[in-house]
Amino acid sequence: MNEKPESEYNVDLDAIKQAVRAILVAVGEDPDRPGLQATPRRVAKMYEEMFSGLHVQPERHLKVMFPETYDEMVLIRDIPFTSMCEHHLLPFSGVAHVAYIPNGNVIGLSKLARVVEEIARRPQVQERMTQAIADMVNQHLNTMGVAVVISAEHSCMSIRGIRKPGSTTVTSALRGIFKTNQSTRAEFMSLIKDE
């Protein structure tokens, strides 16, 4: 009988559990008390999930295209995501807006959301995430242009340090016609504004 491996993504769950246990001891907790006994396992599984994007190739979602003569903007708005800030290992959550101008082919709409989700599931900074999505879509779809805007709230700013909950960080990456054509860029920006 084949047993499922403990980690779906070949993550060293035991090493994470040991590290979490050491952190609990280091902050003055008793990792053997009833409320904390399962915490190292829970945190290990959480990290496996949150960093699952390290073990997949998001561009695989961009391989199946459909020939279409449509040459206007395709926009997926408000794609929710949660990523992990690589500086403090705290989550940041928000929405991504991804648009492209087809160049003879379109992609299934859910594929762009899958790319956002998998790129987000890595230790990350929002600036790099924004660029990675734009570059991947632009390269693999051979578009006339790509635009990505991400708006997110960062736990490292809201629950520690400066403690400014509700503040959002907005990043953008423009490629092709979105970068060179003011009216195309303006149309995109007007479409992603809150209604």
Buried (B, 14 or more C-beta within 10 A) or exposed (E): EEEEEEBEBEBEBEEBBEBBBEBBEEEEBEBEEEEBEEBBBEBBBEBBEBBBBEBBEBBEBBEEBEEEEEEEBBBBBEBEBBBBBEEBEBBBEBBBBBBBBBEBBBBEEEBBBBBBBBBBBBBBBBEBBBBBBBBBBBEBBEBBBBBBBBBBBBBBBBEEEEEEEEEBBEBBBBBBBBBEBEEBBEBBBEBBEEE
